[in-house]
Amino acid sequence: MRPRTVRARSATPDVDVPPRIDGGLLAASGRQLLAKRVLDVSLAVPALVLLSPVLLAAACSIKLTSAGPVFYPQERIGRDGKPFRMFKLRSMRLDAESERSAYLHLNESTGPLFKIRRDPRVTPVGRILRSWSIDELPQLLNVIHGEMSLVGPRPPLPEECEHYGPHERQRLLVKPGITCIWQVSGRSDVPFAEQVRMDLEYIAGWDLRSDIRILLRTVPAVLGRRGAY
């Protein structure tokens, strides 16, 4: 069965939509895209090996302190609106998704995002994992598999895409990433509209050096823990 493609409806039909991006990453040559892929694999594989003790310790902590699986494969929307399974370490209670509607009134994010700074569904261990972005490390597997890149717009949830208009949907024209410009500029503290603006600027102005710059900024951003919840 072919994966279904999410088609978003316009959330702001009366607002002028900026012209479609036609440069940067969308105009990259085959050689440039190959260089980006080589960078991804050459960093993701050794990172996965080096961080395996951290992943093992986190997995044991999850298993010993809460019921349920260690890994949480979550459906996300990738390039051209195609869904894929994104891997994470489980940081919430097992029944967290079914409880979501009960906490919608506590949402602290803008746009279609749903984020609570002190989400009661997050386990004590999960709070630590999120604070240091350890729960995101299994996405290195997605990078190796080719579903994600190290750098690119974060992959949205299907329900978020349902609220995308033509402007926001341009984020889906490229492969999603583990880190991006707004991730190193405040993460969840960055408003949704600003996230979109930053992502589209990244796509339009992309070159391999921009990926390297963002990767170099990612480590101090993770250590600073700003907006990590």
Order of alpha helices (4+ residues) and beta strands (2+ residues): alpha-alpha-beta-beta-alpha-alpha-alpha-beta-alpha-alpha-beta-alpha-alpha
